[in-house]
Amino acid sequence: MTASGVGEKPRETFSGRVVLIMLAVGVASFAGLLALSAYAPELHDGLDGQGHALSRSAIGFAGIVRLLRESGEPAVAARGPVPLGDAQGMIVVTPPPGATPDDLTRLKPNRRVLIVLPKWRTTPDPRHLGWVQKAGLLPADQIASTFQRTIKLTWRDGTSKPVLAAAKGPLAGASPYPLGTIDHFQTLDTDEGTVLLADDTGRAVLVRLNDKTMVLSDPDILNNQGLASLDTAQAAVAILDACHGAQGPVVFDVTMNGFKRSRSLLRLALEPPFLGATLCALAAAFLMGAHAAVRFGAPTPDAAALALGKTGLVENAAVLIELAKREPAMAPRYVEVVRRAAAKAMGLPAVAAPDRIDRALDAATPSDRPPFSTLAAEARTVRTRADLLDLAGRLYRRRLEMTREHS
């Protein structure tokens, strides 16, 4: 018996299949990371509790977007620049506190714009994700910072149910507009523009600054907490319909609120028309990797022209025998090899006559097996290579049985 592990091929740490699976998972994960990095702004759900069209908090405007859609009005939340080709419709801008006139100028609007002023200072609600708690009113300078002109803001004390009215303009037809309960109703006063809508105290609520720009004083008329009242919801839809003239979509811009769709080379590579070039580059990289996998590891050295050592000697002798077509003649010689090995295992003298050894081997052969002398006689009748292989296989198995060797 040989020592355990001697001459055995060392076990591989990872099989080829496991390596391929790990490689595929790594490539897929890296590709997914690149795609998510390129489209991260679009994947942001906007549940930050702030006042924009993606927010579902009390001061958010997701409710009015859904209400307009349910009413059959086209309404969208835009994360990028609005196309300049179509001048119909209206852009609703909900600037965050502290926004500057430059932020509004970068929108480059070519259609009507409704600016909804901010009002509330809030803190996150720890009990609900995306909700907020009121922390008081915003300072007037943070609200008016969006405008280059001077405006004055006024707030009512406590809660009230304002009634809006319009003496002229597109909102005069269905006037008045009663509202639900609003906390600290906010109005504005400016020397410029035209008042389109005023409250029951005569203070301006909706002002047209120029041909394309309008300002709504109180966000609670359009935001989610205001839409909790049916009267306020009806007034909000009527105001938006009248402002945009029922032509084109109502686009709620969220770029000023931090949700602008960014441009990057990675994003450009994943979108047409450059997507085809990216796919071709990936295919080329895959083919290069497949080609390199064939040469993985050190190159195999070229074999010598003439084999050396015992192995080479045996292989050369086998080739010569095959070329001389002397393979069937090897059968009697193999019988002699098996006979001597079996005789040694049974303790018979090595110089004993072949007949004596055959009789001893026949006596040790089970009754259901052919005697060894029969196999030895078949060796003289072998004529083909197939017959030689068949006889050699049976002799080899008989040798293992008699010598108690392991295959």
C-alpha atoms as one frame of an Amber mdcrd trajectory, in Angstrom:
protein
   0.000   0.000   0.000   1.121   3.541  -0.710   0.961   6.439   1.706  -2.299
   8.400   1.632  -2.139  11.391  -0.655   1.121  10.380  -2.361   0.872  10.890
  -6.092  -2.667  12.274  -5.875  -3.611  15.412  -7.788  -4.095  18.342  -5.373
  -7.696  19.443  -4.936  -8.677  22.779  -6.476  -9.784  25.559  -4.151 -12.574
  26.618  -6.549 -13.980  24.652  -9.431 -14.199  26.207 -12.865 -17.984  26.499
 -12.574 -17.756  28.402  -9.273 -15.200  30.805 -10.754 -17.461  31.487 -13.746
 -20.466  32.106 -11.467 -18.459  34.481  -9.277 -17.208  36.324 -12.355 -20.733
  36.644 -13.800 -22.138  37.917 -10.489 -19.323  40.453 -10.182 -19.810  41.771
 -13.718 -23.597  42.002 -13.292 -23.239  43.779  -9.932 -20.775  46.299 -11.336
 -23.025  46.981 -14.340 -25.986  47.489 -12.019 -23.974  49.899  -9.876 -23.063
  51.969 -12.936 -26.691  52.073 -14.121 -27.982  53.073 -10.684 -25.315  55.758
 -10.405 -26.309  57.199 -13.790 -30.043  57.274 -13.021 -29.915  58.040  -9.287
 -31.879  61.346  -9.536 -34.744  59.644 -11.404 -34.882  56.875  -8.794 -35.264
  59.328  -5.906 -38.865  59.095  -4.716 -38.878  62.644  -3.319 -40.206  61.629
   0.109 -38.156  64.244   1.936 -41.106  66.139   3.406 -40.372  69.384   1.538
 -42.689  71.556  -0.533 -42.534  70.187  -4.084 -44.635  68.103  -6.458 -43.017
  64.784  -5.434 -43.607  65.241  -1.708 -46.535  63.600   0.102 -46.089  65.581
   3.290 -48.538  68.242   4.440 -46.645  71.015   2.614 -45.997  68.903  -0.517
 -47.887  69.129  -3.808 -48.149  65.488  -4.880 -51.879  65.608  -4.158 -52.704
  68.397  -6.638 -50.746  66.588  -9.379 -52.819  63.449  -8.822 -56.051  65.450
  -8.527 -55.450  67.127 -11.891 -54.713  63.784 -13.537 -57.847  62.222 -12.069
 -59.806  65.227 -13.373 -58.563  64.644 -16.909 -56.023  67.488 -16.887 -52.492
  66.635 -18.120 -50.129  67.217 -15.183 -46.501  66.118 -14.785 -43.614  66.631
 -12.371 -40.614  67.722 -14.469 -37.071  66.833 -13.384 -35.438  68.508 -16.388
 -35.805  71.582 -18.595 -39.205  71.986 -20.207 -38.948  71.798 -24.047 -38.946
  75.258 -25.620 -40.774  74.239 -28.774 -44.275  74.146 -27.248 -45.374  77.396
 -25.591 -48.732  76.044 -24.421 -49.491  75.014 -20.872 -48.113  76.392 -17.635
 -45.155  75.772 -15.331 -45.848  75.699 -11.594 -42.735  76.574  -9.583 -42.554
  75.861  -5.844 -39.235  77.489  -4.849 -37.683  76.402  -1.549 -36.941  78.975
   1.142 -33.939  81.087   0.213 -34.223  80.595  -3.557 -32.728  83.411  -5.632
 -33.870  85.187  -8.815 -31.075  83.367 -10.669 -32.729  80.035  -9.851 -35.884
  81.209 -11.562 -33.974  82.666 -14.512 -32.251  79.310 -15.186 -35.640  77.753
 -15.920 -35.821  79.823 -19.141 -39.602  79.484 -19.372 -41.308  80.275 -22.664
 -44.837  79.870 -21.298 -46.908  80.954 -18.325 -45.309  80.498 -14.930 -47.119
  80.287 -11.599 -44.840  80.837  -8.610 -46.221  79.383  -5.368 -44.567  81.098
  -2.415 -43.352  78.990   0.520 -44.810  79.562   3.956 -43.962  76.992   6.592
 -40.803  76.105   8.469 -40.886  72.406   9.291 -39.034  69.597  11.034 -39.142
  65.879  10.087 -41.768  63.760  11.825 -39.887  60.866  13.490 -43.023  58.718
  13.517 -43.672  58.756   9.759 -41.180  58.697   6.890 -41.701  61.692   4.581
 -43.974  63.564   7.003 -43.184  66.849   8.712 -44.225  68.882  11.738 -44.828
  72.628  11.655 -42.140  74.709  13.330 -43.566  78.159  12.626 -43.757  80.582
   9.719 -40.811  81.356   7.471 -39.228  84.805   7.723 -40.494  87.231   5.091
 -37.011  87.766   3.615 -36.610  84.024   2.853 -39.984  83.971   1.122 -39.393
  87.106  -0.970 -35.793  86.232  -1.887 -36.947  84.727  -5.202 -37.937  88.156
  -6.558 -35.860  91.130  -7.541 -38.788  93.395  -6.736 -40.046  94.244  -3.251
 -43.118  92.461  -1.938 -44.782  92.635   1.445 -46.345  89.641   3.144 -49.176
  89.622   5.668 -50.525  86.751   7.781 -53.848  86.378   9.547 -53.861  85.386
  13.182 -54.875  81.797  13.892 -57.092  79.792  11.580 -59.711  81.194   9.210
 -61.841  80.311   6.209 -60.983  82.931   3.583 -63.229  83.652   0.630 -61.463
  84.602  -2.597 -62.986  86.869  -5.190 -61.989  88.287  -8.590 -63.429  91.469
 -10.038 -61.976  90.882 -13.508 -59.898  88.448 -15.497 -60.377  84.737 -16.169
 -61.237  83.973 -12.533 -64.164  86.394 -12.331 -66.667  84.028 -13.926 -66.933
  81.552 -11.020 -66.149  84.015  -8.235 -66.281  83.825  -5.238 -64.097  80.873
  -4.190 -64.654  79.814  -0.559 -61.736  77.989   1.046 -61.533  75.531   3.901
 -59.788  76.194   7.175 -56.285  77.613   6.647 -53.802  78.368   9.396 -52.230
  81.858   9.250 -53.532  82.646   5.780 -50.772  84.417   3.830 -51.348  87.347
   1.458 -49.003  89.700  -0.365 -48.832  93.326  -1.348 -46.846  94.742  -4.252
 -46.904  97.927  -6.235 -46.322  96.084  -9.508 -48.569  93.779 -11.471 -52.295
  93.119 -11.550 -54.285  91.500  -8.756 -56.228  88.568 -10.216 -57.573  87.189
  -6.942 -58.042  88.790  -3.522 -59.382  87.590  -0.179 -62.397  88.915   1.685
 -60.271  91.653   3.288 -59.093  92.951  -0.074 -55.518  91.673   0.185 -53.920
  90.143  -2.896 -53.693  86.350  -3.180 -52.922  85.873  -6.902 -50.948  88.570
  -8.724 -49.865  88.757 -12.363 -46.444  90.407 -12.497 -46.159  90.381 -16.306
 -47.561  88.583 -19.340 -46.111  85.215 -18.294 -45.453  85.339 -14.551 -48.035
  84.979 -11.767 -47.560  84.636  -8.017 -49.786  82.738  -5.557 -49.345  84.001
  -2.007 -50.377  81.003   0.119 -49.212  77.447  -0.692 -51.949  75.968   1.517
 -54.374  76.555  -1.354 -52.581  73.904  -3.467 -50.623  71.707  -1.084 -51.676
  68.410   0.434 -52.975  69.748   3.732 -55.107  72.305   1.874 -56.638  69.635
  -0.372 -58.033  67.915   2.730 -60.901  70.413   2.376 -63.274  69.914  -0.578
 -63.817  73.675  -0.913 -60.070  74.328  -1.104 -59.574  71.490  -3.624 -62.291
  72.890  -5.899 -60.807  76.388  -5.666 -57.302  75.030  -6.426 -58.440  73.253
  -9.600 -60.376  76.330 -10.724 -57.384  78.623 -10.146 -55.011  76.366 -12.116
 -57.502  75.963 -14.971 -57.959  79.709 -15.251 -54.235  80.454 -15.015 -53.107
  78.118 -17.782 -56.125  78.686 -20.018 -56.975  74.961 -20.326 -54.324  74.632
 -23.043 -51.433  72.243 -22.712 -50.166  70.466 -19.607 -49.581  71.775 -16.115
 -45.886  71.148 -15.459 -44.738  71.156 -11.816 -41.040  71.978 -11.863 -38.933
  70.199  -9.199 -35.462  71.159 -10.451 -35.269  74.057  -7.995 -36.001  71.577
  -5.181 -32.929  69.444  -5.856 -34.382  66.854  -8.244 -32.828  68.097 -11.465
 -31.881  65.377 -13.917 -28.108  65.585 -14.137 -26.157  65.098 -17.352 -23.117
  62.843 -17.322 -20.956  60.859 -19.708 -22.114  57.625 -18.092 -25.758  58.501
 -18.649 -24.968  59.555 -22.216 -23.350  56.164 -22.891 -26.487  54.331 -21.696
 -28.959  56.197 -23.884 -29.496  56.306 -27.670 -27.811  57.004 -29.987 -24.644
  56.028 -28.085 -26.199  52.931 -26.510 -25.320  50.905 -29.624 -21.643  51.830
 -29.342 -21.672  50.893 -25.654 -23.178  47.476 -26.391 -20.591  46.871 -29.118
 -17.787  47.757 -26.702 -19.200  45.361 -24.096 -19.474  42.589 -26.680 -15.859
  43.170 -27.748 -14.731  43.053 -24.120 -16.625  39.765 -23.618 -14.993  38.213
 -26.679 -11.560  39.367 -25.523 -12.194  37.819 -22.115 -13.355  34.557 -23.673
 -10.211  34.469 -25.824  -7.992  35.208 -22.827  -9.647  32.433 -20.799  -8.182
  29.836 -23.168  -4.646  30.993 -22.274  -5.333  31.350 -18.546  -2.180  30.570
 -16.577   1.370  29.949 -17.783   1.749  28.765 -21.409   2.365  25.039 -21.765
   5.990  24.374 -22.866   6.501  22.644 -26.194   7.103  18.914 -25.973  10.553
  17.579 -26.868  11.008  16.120 -30.333  12.269  12.867 -28.748  10.627  11.742
 -25.511  13.056  10.905 -22.687  12.831   8.538 -19.722  10.953   5.288 -19.089
   7.620   6.724 -20.218   9.067   7.808 -23.520  10.705   4.406 -23.995   7.420
   2.569 -23.391   5.473   4.909 -25.681   8.041   4.551 -28.467   8.014   0.748
 -28.131   4.189   0.753 -28.308   4.265   2.860 -31.467   6.793   0.516 -33.101
   4.700  -2.550 -32.224   1.605  -0.850 -33.659   3.427   0.097 -36.856   4.717
  -3.473 -37.255   1.158  -4.803 -36.671   2.530  -7.149 -34.003  -0.029  -6.295
 -31.328  -1.838  -9.736 -31.430   1.538 -11.427 -30.892   1.766  -9.721 -27.479
  -1.003 -11.933 -26.037   1.169 -14.947 -25.054   3.727 -12.627 -23.478   1.054
 -10.929 -21.377  -0.184 -14.385 -20.291   3.326 -15.138 -19.090   3.452 -11.859
 -17.105   0.137 -12.657 -15.387   1.215 -16.272 -14.740   4.436 -15.227 -12.984
   2.685 -12.569 -10.888   0.004 -15.055  -9.778   2.568 -17.736  -9.009   4.520
 -15.338  -6.826   1.361 -14.357  -4.953   0.502 -18.044  -4.320   4.044 -18.900
  -3.176   4.922 -21.170  -6.106   8.546 -21.391  -7.229   9.428 -18.928  -9.927
  11.223 -21.671 -11.895   8.208 -24.005 -11.866   6.947 -25.289 -15.195   4.088
 -23.332 -16.824   1.827 -26.432 -16.793   2.302 -26.848 -13.049   1.542 -23.178
 -12.431  -1.556 -23.359 -14.670  -2.872 -26.414 -12.748  -2.394 -24.604  -9.463
  -4.149 -21.505 -10.803  -7.012 -23.614 -12.212  -7.488 -25.231  -8.809  -7.760
 -21.779  -7.180 -10.267 -20.551  -9.764 -13.953 -20.377  -8.650 -16.276 -22.810
 -10.407 -18.211 -20.028 -12.152 -15.075 -18.628 -13.817 -13.151 -20.111 -16.774
  -9.838 -21.802 -15.770  -6.615 -19.922 -16.247  -5.391 -22.569 -18.690  -8.351
 -21.751 -20.954  -7.383 -18.075 -21.011  -3.780 -19.046 -21.756  -4.948 -21.192
 -24.665  -7.021 -18.308 -26.088  -3.851 -16.223 -26.304  -2.620 -18.402 -29.176
  -5.806 -17.669 -31.183  -5.768 -13.841 -30.953  -5.709 -12.252 -34.408  -7.040
  -8.699 -33.972  -6.450  -5.783 -31.677  -9.997  -6.022 -30.322  -9.458  -9.672
 -29.340  -6.200  -8.689 -27.657  -7.865  -5.962 -25.586 -10.705  -8.276 -24.536
  -8.340 -11.055 -23.432  -5.992  -8.615 -21.692  -8.911  -7.183 -19.721  -9.989
 -10.625 -18.481  -6.423 -11.624 -17.612  -5.931  -8.364 -15.722  -9.051  -8.896
 -13.624  -8.025 -12.521 -12.902  -4.594 -11.262 -11.774  -6.180  -8.782  -9.357
  -8.332 -11.540  -7.871  -5.382 -13.895  -7.338  -2.821 -11.341  -6.121  -5.295
  -9.310  -4.016  -4.019  -6.112  -5.650  -6.059  -2.890  -5.871  -6.985  -1.464
  -9.280
